[in-house]
Amino acid sequence: MAGACIAASVAILVSYSTFATYRTHGYVNGRVSEMVQQQVKQNLQNRADAEARFIKSELDMAFDAARTTANSFEQMAAPGAGGTAAGGRRAQFNAVLRNVLEHNPSFNGTYSAWEPNGLDGNDGPYQNAAAMGSDATGRFLPYWTRGAGGKIAIQPLVEYDSSARHPNGLVKGAWYINPHNTHRENLLGPLPYIVQGKQVYLATMSVPIMINGVFHGVAGADYNLDFLQTLASQVSKSLYDGKSTVAVINDSGLIVADSANPEAIGGAAAKANPAWASSAQVIAAGKSVVVDDPKSENLQVYAPIKIGRVDTSWAVLISVPRAMVMADAALLSDQLGQRSTVDTMLQVLISLGIAAIAIAMTWRMAATVTSPISRCAEFADGIAQEKLNQQLAIAQDDEVGTLAEALRKMQNDLRVNLEHREQDQARTQLVVDTVSRSLERLAEGDLTTQINEEFSAEYANVKRHFNAAVSSLREIISAVDDSSKTINIGAGEINQASSDLASRTETGAARLEQTALAMNSVTAIVRQTAENAAQARTAITSTDRQAAEGGAIVHNAVMAMGEIERSSEQISQIISLIDGIAFQTNLLALNAGVEAARAGDAGKGFAVVASEVRSLAMRSAEAAQDIKNLINVSSQQVSQGVTLVGETGTALEHIIEQISQLRETIDEIASSAEVQATNLAQINTAVGEMERMTQQNAAMVEESTAAARSLGDQARTLESAVGRFNLGNGSHGSFGMGKRYAA
C-alpha cells in the first residue's frame, strides 16, 4: 500500500512536474515572442522615423531656399525707395535664381513665374525672349536647370496654367495654380518632367510671391527624387539581408521610391502592391503607424514626412516579412522547447527513485528560466521610458544571457547618442547667442564690434564673414565722414567768397550812381566840358579797373563752383559703392539663409539671423539712396550757381566794353564840346544800363551765397548722419541709435 502510495505520489509529482514544465515553457515562449516582436516593431519604427527626418531635412532645404527667394523678390519688387528699378529686375532676378542653383548642387532647378505684367509692367518687349526666361507672352518665366553633366541653362517655364493631368493623376500646372488660388506653399511630386532633353521625376516646391497682399507670382526649386530611390535601396539592403521593401509614398498614394520595383515610381501604390491599398488613408492621418495584419505575410511600418508649410505629408514605408521578424523568437522558442523535453525525460527516468529531488529540480529550472526573462522585460520597459542608467546583472551562457547582453548594448548606445546630441545643441546655441549679441551692438551703431569667441570648425566661416563685413562697412562710413567734412569746409569758403563779391558789387553800384550824377552835372554845364571830361575820364578809368577786378573774382568763383561739383560727383560714386555693398550683403544673407536651411533644425536660428542681416542690408541701401538723392539735389544747385556766376562774368565783360566806349566818348567830349552835347543823352542811357546790370549782378551774387549756404547745411546734415556710428576713433556721434533687441 505504501509502495502504491509512493508510486501514486511519484506519478502525481511526475505528472505535475511535466505539466508545470510545459506550462512554463509556454509562458516563456509567449513572453519572449511578444517582447521580441515589440522590440522589432519599435526598431523598425525608429528606423522609419529617422529616414523620414532625413528626407524632410533634404526637401525642407529646397523649400527654405524657395521661401527665401520669394521673400527677397517681394522686397526687391516692392514699390518705393527700397525696391529695385523696374528696368533692371529681370536681369537681377535671373542672377539670384542662378546663384541659388549654383550654390545648391542637390537642386535640379530653380524657377520663378510671374503674373502678366506682374514684375515690371513691361512684358511686351520680352516676347519670345527665351534667353531672359520669357515665352511668346513676354511674361517673366525663367527656369534655371542643371543637366546630367552639370551644365546650367535657362528656358521658359511651360504648362504653368494647364489643368491637364499627368498619367499618374497629378495636375500639370498645380505648382502655379494652387499658390495662385490659395496663397499658400505647394508641394508636387513625383512629377515627370523633361529637363534639358531628359525625363526625370522631380519634387517641386513653390512659394507664392505676395506684394502688399496681392499675388504676383511664385518662386520655387526642383529636387531630383533619384536620391530617394538610392536611399530606399540602401535601407532595404541594411534590413534583414535585403529581404525588406522600403518605399516612399506621397499623400495621393503615388510611389515616389520603391526599393523592390523602381519601375513603379510615379504609379499608384495600391496597384503596385495590393497590401498597400490603404496607404493613402494611413498617410493622410499624418502619424507613425505599425500595421500588423495577421492575414498579411508582411509587417508594415509607416513614418510621416511633413515637408515645408503644406497641409499634406508623405510617408516612409518599411515592409518586412513576418517570418523574418519572428525568426529569432522562433529559434529561441525551439531551443527552449528542446531543453524542456530533455529535462522532462530525465525527470521521468529518475523521479521513481528521487521524487523529491525531481520536484526541487523542476521548480529550480522554472525559476532559472522565468526570473531572468522577467528581469529582461523590466529592463526593456525601463529603456522605453528613457531610464538609461539601469543595471542588468545577468551573465549566462545561453539565449537569455545573449538577450541580456543585447539589451545592455542597446541602453549604452542610446545613452551615447543622447550625449552627442546635447553637445551639438550646446555648440549651436553658442554660435546663435554670439552672433545675436554682435548684431545687437551693430544695430546700435557700434562698427567696432567683432566676434572673438572661438567657434567649432563648421561655424568658422560665419565668424570670418561677419567680421569682414563689419570691417568693410566701417571703412566705407569713415570715407563718407571724411568727404562730408571736406564738403563742409569748401562750402564755407564759397560762402565767404560770395560775400566778398557782394560787397564789391555794392561798391561798384554806388560808384555808378555817382557817375550818373556827374553826367547830369555835365548836361547842366556843357560849357565846362573840358574840366568835367577830365574828371569823368578819371572816374571811368577807375571803374574800368574795378570791373576788371570783378571779372577776375567771378572767374575764381566759377573755378571754385566746378571743384564743388566734382566733389559732389565723387560722393555720388561713394554712395553707389555703398549701395553695391548693400546688394552684395543682401546676396550673402540669402546664401547664408540657404546654408542654414541645409543645416536643418540646427540652422533655423541662424536662418533668422541671416534674415535680419538681409533686412539691415536693405535699410543700408535705402539710407544710401536717400543720401544720393540729397547729393544729386546739391549738385543741381551747384550747377545752377556755376551757370549764374558764369552769366555774371559775361555781364562784367559787357560792362568793361561799355566803360571803354564811355572813355572814348569822354575823350571826344574833351576835343569837341559840340559832339559832347550831342552824345550826353547816349551817355546817360549807357550809365542807366550799367546801373541796372550792376543790380542784377548783386542779385546773382545773393543767389550764389544762398546756394553755398544750402550746400554747407546739407554737408553738415550728412556729417551728422555719419556721426551716428562709432568708428573706433574714440568719438561717437551726437545721435544714438535705439536698441532693436532686448538685452
C-alpha positions in Angstrom: 0.0 0.0 0.0 2.8 2.3 1.0 4.5 1.4 -2.3 1.3 2.2 -4.1 1.0 5.4 -2.3 4.7 6.2 -3.1 4.1 5.2 -6.7 0.9 7.2 -6.8 2.7 10.2 -5.2 5.6 9.8 -7.6 3.2 9.5 -10.5 1.3 12.6 -9.3 4.6 14.5 -8.8 6.0 13.5 -12.2 2.7 14.4 -13.9 2.6 17.7 -12.2 6.3 18.3 -12.9 5.7 17.5 -16.6 2.6 19.7 -16.7 4.4 22.6 -14.9 7.4 22.3 -17.3 5.3 22.6 -20.4 3.2 25.4 -18.8 6.4 27.3 -18.0 7.7 26.7 -21.5 4.5 28.1 -23.0 4.6 31.2 -20.8 8.3 31.9 -21.5 7.8 31.3 -25.2 4.8 33.7 -25.3 6.6 36.4 -23.4 9.8 36.1 -25.4 7.9 36.2 -28.7 5.9 39.2 -27.6 9.0 41.1 -26.3 11.0 40.4 -29.5 8.1 41.3 -31.7 7.5 44.6 -29.8 11.2 45.4 -29.9 11.4 44.7 -33.7 8.4 46.9 -34.3 9.9 49.7 -32.3 13.3 49.3 -34.0 11.6 49.4 -37.5 9.5 52.4 -36.4 12.6 54.2 -35.2 14.4 53.5 -38.4 11.5 54.7 -40.5 11.2 57.9 -38.4 15.0 58.5 -38.8 14.8 58.1 -42.6 11.7 60.4 -42.6 13.6 63.1 -40.7 16.5 62.8 -43.2 14.2 63.1 -46.2 12.4 66.0 -44.5 15.6 67.9 -43.9 16.7 67.4 -47.6 13.4 68.6 -49.1 13.0 71.4 -46.4 16.2 72.8 -47.6 14.7 73.3 -51.1 11.5 74.7 -49.5 13.7 77.1 -47.4 15.6 78.2 -50.5 12.3 78.8 -52.4 10.8 80.7 -49.5 13.9 82.9 -49.0 14.0 83.6 -52.8 10.3 84.6 -52.7 10.8 86.9 -49.7 13.7 88.5 -51.4 11.8 89.1 -54.7 8.9 90.6 -52.7 11.3 93.2 -51.1 13.1 93.9 -54.4 9.9 94.3 -56.5 8.0 96.3 -53.8 7.2 99.9 -54.8 9.2 102.6 -53.1 12.8 103.5 -52.4 13.7 100.0 -51.1 12.9 98.2 -54.3 14.9 97.5 -57.4 14.3 99.7 -60.5 11.8 98.1 -62.8 14.1 98.1 -65.8 16.8 96.0 -64.0 14.6 93.5 -62.2 14.7 90.7 -64.8 18.4 90.5 -65.1 18.9 90.8 -61.3 16.2 88.2 -60.5 17.8 85.8 -63.0 21.2 86.3 -61.3 19.6 85.4 -57.9 18.0 82.3 -59.3 21.2 81.1 -60.9 23.2 81.9 -57.8 20.9 79.8 -55.7 21.1 76.9 -58.1 24.9 77.1 -58.3 25.3 77.0 -54.5 23.0 74.0 -54.1 24.3 71.0 -56.0 21.4 68.9 -54.8 18.9 71.1 -56.6 17.8 70.1 -60.1 16.4 73.6 -60.9 15.2 77.0 -59.6 12.4 79.0 -61.2 10.0 81.9 -60.8 6.7 82.6 -62.6 5.0 86.0 -62.6 1.6 87.2 -63.5 1.2 89.1 -66.8 3.0 92.4 -66.4 3.3 91.5 -62.7 7.1 92.1 -62.5 7.8 95.4 -64.2 4.6 96.2 -66.2 6.6 95.8 -69.4 6.1 92.2 -70.9 5.7 93.4 -74.5 9.4 93.9 -75.4 10.3 90.5 -74.0 8.0 88.3 -76.2 9.9 85.1 -77.2 13.0 86.3 -75.2 14.0 82.8 -74.2 17.4 83.9 -73.0 15.7 86.1 -70.4 13.2 83.4 -69.4 10.1 84.7 -71.3 7.8 82.8 -73.7 5.6 84.3 -76.5 3.6 86.2 -73.9 6.6 88.1 -72.6 5.8 87.1 -69.0 8.8 86.6 -66.7 9.0 82.7 -66.5 12.7 81.8 -66.0 13.5 78.1 -65.3 17.2 77.5 -64.5 18.2 73.8 -64.7 21.2 71.6 -64.2 21.9 68.9 -66.7 23.5 65.5 -66.2 26.9 67.0 -66.9 26.4 69.9 -64.5 25.7 72.4 -67.2 23.3 75.2 -66.1 20.9 76.6 -68.6 17.7 78.7 -68.8 14.5 78.1 -70.5 10.9 79.5 -70.2 8.5 77.5 -68.0 5.7 75.6 -69.7 2.3 74.3 -68.7 2.1 76.7 -65.8 -1.6 77.3 -66.3 -2.5 73.8 -67.5 -5.2 71.9 -65.6 -4.5 68.7 -67.6 -3.2 65.7 -65.7 -0.1 63.6 -66.0 -0.7 59.8 -66.4 -0.4 59.4 -62.6 -3.2 61.9 -62.0 -1.1 65.0 -60.9 -2.3 68.3 -62.4 0.5 69.6 -64.6 0.2 73.3 -63.6 -0.7 72.7 -59.9 2.7 74.1 -58.8 1.5 77.5 -60.0 -2.3 77.2 -59.9 -2.5 76.1 -56.2 -0.4 79.0 -54.8 -2.3 81.4 -57.1 -5.7 80.2 -55.7 -4.8 79.6 -52.0 -1.8 81.9 -51.5 -0.1 79.0 -49.7 3.0 77.0 -50.3 2.7 73.9 -52.6 4.5 70.6 -52.9 4.0 68.5 -56.0 5.6 65.2 -56.9 6.6 62.7 -58.2 6.3 64.9 -61.3 7.6 63.6 -64.6 9.4 66.4 -66.4 11.7 66.9 -69.4 14.8 68.8 -68.2 17.4 69.5 -70.9 16.1 66.6 -73.1 15.9 64.0 -70.3 12.8 62.8 -68.4 13.3 62.8 -64.6 11.0 62.6 -61.6 11.0 65.8 -59.6 9.5 67.2 -56.4 8.8 70.8 -57.0 8.4 73.3 -54.1 6.7 76.6 -54.9 6.1 79.6 -52.7 3.7 82.5 -53.5 5.1 86.0 -54.0 2.8 88.4 -52.2 3.3 92.2 -52.5 1.1 94.3 -50.4 -1.3 91.3 -50.0 -1.6 90.8 -53.8 -0.4 87.6 -55.6 2.3 88.4 -58.2 3.8 85.0 -58.9 5.7 82.1 -57.4 9.4 81.2 -56.7 10.4 77.6 -56.4 13.0 74.9 -56.5 13.1 71.4 -58.1 14.6 68.5 -56.3 15.6 65.3 -58.2 13.9 62.4 -56.5 16.6 59.9 -57.6 18.2 60.3 -54.1 15.1 58.8 -52.5 15.3 55.7 -54.7 19.0 55.3 -53.7 18.1 55.8 -50.1 15.3 53.3 -50.2 17.7 50.7 -51.8 20.4 51.3 -49.2 17.9 51.0 -46.3 16.4 47.8 -47.7 19.9 46.2 -48.0 20.6 47.0 -44.4 17.5 45.3 -43.1 17.2 41.5 -42.9 19.7 40.8 -45.6 17.8 42.8 -48.2 14.5 40.9 -47.7 12.7 44.0 -46.7 11.0 46.5 -49.0 11.4 50.3 -48.4 9.2 52.8 -50.2 8.3 56.5 -50.1 4.6 57.3 -50.9 3.1 60.7 -51.3 -0.2 62.0 -49.9 -2.1 60.9 -53.0 -0.9 57.3 -52.7 1.7 57.6 -55.5 5.0 55.8 -55.2 8.0 58.2 -55.0 10.6 55.5 -54.4 10.4 51.7 -54.2 13.5 49.5 -53.5 11.8 46.4 -54.8 10.2 47.8 -58.0 11.8 51.0 -59.3 9.6 50.9 -62.4 6.6 51.5 -60.2 7.7 55.1 -59.4 5.0 57.6 -60.3 2.3 54.9 -60.2 -0.4 54.1 -57.6 0.8 52.2 -54.5 -2.4 50.1 -54.4 -1.7 48.9 -58.0 1.9 48.1 -57.4 1.2 46.1 -54.2 -2.4 45.2 -53.1 -1.2 45.2 -49.5 -0.6 48.9 -49.8 -4.2 49.7 -50.8 -4.9 51.6 -47.5 -1.6 53.5 -47.6 -3.3 56.8 -48.7 -5.6 56.7 -45.7 -2.8 55.9 -43.3 -0.6 58.7 -44.7 -3.4 61.2 -44.5 -3.6 60.6 -40.8 0.0 62.0 -40.5 1.0 59.6 -37.7 3.6 56.9 -37.2 1.8 53.6 -37.6 2.7 49.9 -37.4 0.2 47.8 -39.5 0.3 44.2 -38.1 -2.4 42.3 -40.0 -2.4 38.6 -39.1 -3.8 37.9 -42.6 -0.8 39.5 -44.3 2.6 37.9 -44.7 4.4 41.2 -44.1 4.7 43.7 -41.2 4.3 47.3 -42.5 5.7 50.4 -40.7 4.7 54.0 -41.7 6.6 57.2 -40.7 5.1 60.5 -41.8 7.2 63.1 -43.7 5.9 66.6 -43.0 7.6 68.9 -45.5 7.6 72.7 -45.5 4.4 74.6 -44.5 2.0 72.5 -46.6 -1.0 70.8 -45.1 -0.3 67.3 -46.5 2.5 64.8 -45.8 4.4 62.0 -47.4 5.5 58.8 -45.7 8.3 56.2 -45.5 7.0 52.6 -45.7 9.1 49.7 -44.5 7.6 46.3 -45.2 9.2 43.2 -43.7 8.2 39.5 -43.9 6.6 38.4 -40.7 8.7 35.2 -40.8 11.9 37.2 -40.9 10.8 39.4 -38.0 9.9 36.4 -35.8 12.8 34.2 -36.8 14.9 35.0 -33.7 11.9 34.5 -31.4 11.0 31.1 -33.1 14.6 30.0 -32.8 14.8 30.9 -29.1 11.4 29.1 -28.6 12.6 26.0 -30.3 15.8 25.9 -28.2 13.8 26.4 -25.0 11.3 23.6 -26.1 14.1 21.1 -26.8 15.7 21.8 -23.5 12.3 21.4 -21.8 11.7 18.0 -23.5 15.1 16.6 -22.4 14.6 17.8 -18.9 11.2 16.2 -18.7 12.5 12.9 -20.0 15.3 13.0 -17.4 12.8 13.7 -14.7 10.6 10.8 -15.7 13.6 8.4 -15.7 15.0 9.4 -12.3 11.8 10.5 -10.5 10.9 6.9 -9.5 13.9 6.9 -7.1 14.4 10.5 -6.2 10.9 12.2 -6.4 11.8 14.9 -4.0 14.9 15.8 -6.0 13.0 15.8 -9.2 10.4 18.2 -7.8 13.1 20.5 -6.5 14.9 20.4 -9.8 11.6 21.2 -11.6 11.0 24.2 -9.6 14.6 25.3 -9.9 14.6 25.1 -13.6 11.3 27.1 -13.8 12.9 29.8 -11.6 16.0 29.8 -13.7 14.1 30.4 -16.9 11.4 32.8 -15.9 13.2 35.1 -13.5 15.9 36.3 -15.9 13.3 36.8 -18.7 11.1 38.9 -16.4 14.2 41.0 -15.4 15.0 41.5 -19.1 11.4 42.6 -19.7 11.6 45.1 -16.9 14.9 46.3 -18.2 13.5 46.8 -21.7 10.5 48.7 -20.3 12.9 51.0 -18.5 14.7 51.7 -21.8 11.4 52.6 -23.4 10.8 55.1 -20.6 14.4 56.6 -21.2 15.8 55.2 -18.0 19.3 54.7 -19.4 21.3 54.1 -16.1 19.8 50.7 -15.2 21.9 47.7 -14.2 21.1 44.1 -15.5 23.2 41.6 -13.6 22.6 38.5 -15.8 25.6 36.6 -17.1 24.5 33.3 -18.6 25.9 31.3 -21.5 22.6 30.7 -23.1 19.9 32.6 -25.1 18.8 34.5 -22.1 22.3 35.8 -21.5 22.5 36.8 -25.2 19.3 38.7 -24.8 20.5 40.5 -21.7 23.8 41.5 -23.4 21.9 42.9 -26.4 19.6 44.9 -24.1 22.7 46.3 -22.2 24.4 47.3 -25.5 21.1 49.0 -26.7 21.0 51.1 -23.5 24.6 52.1 -23.8 24.2 53.1 -27.5 21.1 55.2 -26.7 23.0 57.0 -23.9 26.0 57.8 -26.1 23.7 59.2 -28.9 21.8 61.4 -26.3 25.1 62.8 -25.0 26.3 63.6 -28.6 23.0 65.4 -29.4 23.3 67.6 -26.3 26.9 68.5 -27.2 25.8 69.5 -30.8 23.0 71.6 -29.3 25.4 73.4 -27.0 27.8 74.4 -29.9 24.9 75.6 -32.0 23.5 77.7 -29.1 26.9 79.3 -28.6 27.0 80.5 -32.2 23.4 81.8 -32.2 24.0 83.7 -28.9 27.3 85.2 -30.0 26.0 86.4 -33.4 22.9 87.8 -31.8 24.9 89.9 -29.4 27.2 91.1 -32.1 24.3 92.1 -34.4 22.6 93.9 -31.4 25.8 96.1 -31.0 25.9 96.6 -34.8 22.3 97.7 -34.7 23.2 100.3 -32.0 25.8 101.9 -34.5 28.9 100.3 -33.0 31.0 99.5 -36.0 34.0 98.3 -33.9 32.2 95.1 -32.8 33.9 91.9 -33.7 33.3 88.2 -32.9 36.3 87.0 -30.9 34.8 83.8 -29.5 36.1 80.5 -30.8 33.6 78.6 -33.0 33.7 75.0 -34.0 35.0 74.2 -37.5 31.6 74.0 -39.1 30.8 77.6 -38.0 34.2 79.2 -38.6 33.1 80.8 -41.9 30.2 82.5 -40.1 32.7 84.3 -37.7 35.1 85.2 -40.6 32.4 86.6 -42.9 30.7 88.6 -40.1 34.0 90.2 -39.0 34.9 91.0 -42.7 31.5 92.6 -43.4 31.7 94.8 -40.3 35.3 95.9 -41.2 34.2 96.8 -44.8 31.2 98.8 -43.5 33.4 100.7 -41.0 35.9 101.7 -43.7 33.1 103.0 -46.0 31.4 105.0 -43.3 34.8 106.5 -42.4 35.3 107.6 -46.0 31.9 109.2 -46.1 32.6 111.0 -42.9 35.9 112.5 -44.3 34.1 113.5 -47.6 31.3 115.3 -45.7 33.8 117.3 -43.7 35.7 118.3 -46.9 32.4 119.5 -48.5 31.5 121.5 -45.4 34.9 123.3 -45.5 34.5 124.0 -49.2 31.0 125.3 -48.8 32.3 127.8 -46.1 35.0 129.1 -48.5 32.4 129.6 -51.2 30.1 131.4 -48.8 33.0 133.8 -47.8 34.0 134.4 -51.5 30.4 135.2 -52.4 30.1 137.6 -49.5 33.2 139.4 -50.7 31.9 139.6 -54.2 28.6 141.0 -53.0 30.4 143.8 -51.1 32.5 144.7 -54.2 29.3 144.7 -56.4 27.6 147.1 -54.0 30.6 149.4 -54.1 30.5 149.3 -57.9 26.8 150.2 -57.9 27.4 153.2 -55.6 30.1 154.5 -57.9 27.9 154.0 -61.0 25.3 156.1 -59.2 27.9 158.8 -58.6 28.8 158.7 -62.3 25.1 159.2 -63.2 25.0 162.4 -61.0 28.2 163.6 -62.6 26.8 163.1 -66.1 23.7 165.2 -65.1 26.0 168.0 -64.0 27.8 167.8 -67.3 24.5 168.3 -69.1 23.8 171.4 -66.9 27.2 172.9 -67.5 28.1 172.0 -71.1 30.5 174.9 -71.3 32.7 173.4 -68.6 33.1 170.3 -70.8 36.9 170.1 -70.7 37.2 170.1 -66.9 34.3 167.8 -66.4 35.5 165.5 -69.2 38.9 165.2 -67.4 37.1 164.3 -64.2 34.9 161.8 -66.0 37.9 160.2 -67.7 39.5 159.7 -64.3 36.3 158.2 -62.8 35.8 155.9 -65.9 39.4 154.6 -65.7 38.9 153.7 -62.0 35.6 152.0 -62.9 37.3 150.1 -65.7 39.9 148.7 -63.3 37.3 147.7 -60.7 35.2 146.0 -63.3 38.3 144.0 -64.4 38.9 143.0 -60.8 35.3 141.9 -60.5 35.6 139.8 -63.6 38.7 138.0 -62.1 36.7 137.4 -58.9 33.8 135.9 -60.8 36.3 133.7 -62.8 37.7 132.4 -59.5 34.1 131.8 -58.2 33.4 129.7 -61.3 36.5 127.6 -60.7 35.5 127.0 -57.0 32.0 126.0 -58.1 33.5 123.5 -60.5 35.6 121.9 -57.7 32.4 121.6 -55.6 30.6 119.9 -58.4 33.4 117.4 -58.9 33.4 116.7 -55.1 29.7 116.0 -55.3 30.2 113.6 -58.1 32.9 111.7 -56.1 30.5 111.5 -53.2 27.8 110.1 -55.5 30.3 107.4 -56.6 31.0 106.5 -52.9 27.2 106.3 -52.3 26.9 104.0 -55.3 29.7 101.8 -53.8 27.8 101.6 -50.5 24.6 100.7 -52.5 26.5 97.9 -54.3 28.0 96.6 -51.0 24.4 96.6 -49.5 23.3 94.5 -52.5 26.2 92.1 -52.1 25.4 91.8 -48.4 21.8 91.0 -49.3 23.0 88.2 -51.6 25.4 87.0 -48.8 22.4 86.9 -46.4 20.4 85.0 -48.9 23.2 82.4 -49.3 23.6 82.2 -45.6 19.8 81.5 -45.3 20.1 78.7 -47.8 23.1 77.2 -46.0 21.2 77.5 -42.7 18.3 75.7 -44.3 20.7 72.9 -45.4 21.7 72.5 -41.8 18.1 71.6 -40.9 16.7 72.2 -37.4 20.1 73.2 -36.1 20.3 76.1 -38.6 16.8 77.6 -38.0 18.1 80.1 -35.5 20.8 81.2 -37.9 18.3 81.5 -40.7 16.5 84.1 -38.6 19.9 86.0 -38.1 20.5 85.8 -41.9 17.1 87.3 -42.5 17.9 90.2 -40.1 21.3 90.8 -41.8 19.4 90.9 -45.2 16.9 93.4 -43.7 19.8 95.6 -42.4 21.5 95.5 -45.8 18.2 96.7 -47.4 17.9 99.5 -44.9 21.5 100.5 -45.6 20.6 100.6 -49.3 17.6 102.8 -48.6 19.8 105.2 -46.5 22.4 105.3 -49.3 19.7 106.1 -51.8 18.4 109.0 -49.6 22.0 110.4 -49.3 22.5 110.0 -53.0 19.3 111.9 -53.7 20.4 114.8 -51.4 23.8 114.9 -53.2 22.0 115.0 -56.6 19.9 117.9 -55.4 23.0 119.7 -54.1 24.8 119.0 -57.4 22.0 120.6 -59.3 22.0 123.7 -57.1 25.8 123.9 -57.5 25.4 123.6 -61.3 22.9 126.4 -61.2 25.3 128.5 -59.2 28.1 127.9 -61.8 25.7 129.0 -64.5 24.7 132.2 -62.7 28.3 133.1 -61.8 29.2 132.5 -65.5 26.5 134.8 -66.6 27.8 137.4 -64.0 31.2 137.2 -65.7 29.7 137.7 -69.1 27.8 140.7 -67.8 31.0 142.2 -66.3 32.7 141.8 -69.7 29.9 143.8 -71.2 30.4 146.4 -68.5 34.1 146.7 -69.3 33.3 147.1 -73.0 30.7 149.9 -72.2 33.2 151.6 -70.0 35.8 151.6 -72.8 33.2 153.1 -75.1 32.4 155.7 -72.5 36.1 156.7 -72.1 36.4 157.2 -75.8 33.3 159.3 -75.8 34.7 161.5 -73.0 37.9 161.9 -75.0 35.9 163.1 -77.9 34.0 165.5 -75.5 37.3 166.9 -74.4 38.2 167.6 -78.0 34.8 168.9 -79.2 32.1 170.3 -76.9 29.5 170.2 -79.6 30.0 166.4 -80.0 29.9 166.1 -76.2 26.5 167.9 -76.0 25.1 165.7 -78.8 26.2 162.4 -77.1 25.3 163.3 -73.5 21.9 161.7 -73.9 23.5 158.5 -75.1 26.0 158.5 -72.2 23.1 158.9 -69.6 21.4 155.9 -71.2 24.6 153.8 -71.1 25.1 154.7 -67.4 21.5 153.6 -66.6 22.1 150.3 -68.3 25.3 149.8 -66.3 23.5 150.5 -63.1 20.7 148.0 -64.0 23.3 145.3 -64.8 25.1 146.0 -61.6 21.9 145.5 -59.6 21.4 142.2 -61.5 24.9 141.2 -60.6 24.2 141.9 -56.9 21.0 139.7 -57.1 23.0 136.9 -58.7 25.7 137.1 -56.0 23.0 136.8 -53.3 21.7 133.7 -55.0 25.2 132.2 -55.2 25.6 132.9 -51.5 22.3 131.2 -50.7 23.3 128.1 -52.7 26.7 127.9 -50.9 24.9 128.2 -47.6 22.5 125.4 -48.6 25.4 123.2 -49.7 27.0 123.7 -46.3 23.8 122.8 -44.4 23.5 119.6 -46.5 27.1 118.7 -45.8 26.5 119.2 -42.1 23.4 117.0 -42.3 25.5 114.3 -44.0 28.2 114.6 -41.3 25.6 114.4 -38.6 24.1 111.2 -40.1 27.6 109.6 -40.3 28.2 110.7 -36.7 25.6 108.2 -35.6 28.2 105.5 -36.0 31.1 104.6 -33.7 34.1 104.2 -36.0 36.6 103.3 -33.3 38.4 106.7 -33.3 37.5 107.5 -29.7 34.4 109.6 -30.5 30.7 109.0 -31.0 28.0 110.8 -32.9 25.7 113.2 -31.1 22.7 110.9 -32.1 22.4 107.4 -30.7 20.6 104.6 -32.4 17.8 102.9 -30.5 18.3 99.3 -29.5 16.5 96.8 -31.7 16.7 93.9 -29.3 16.3 93.3 -25.7 19.4 93.0 -23.7 
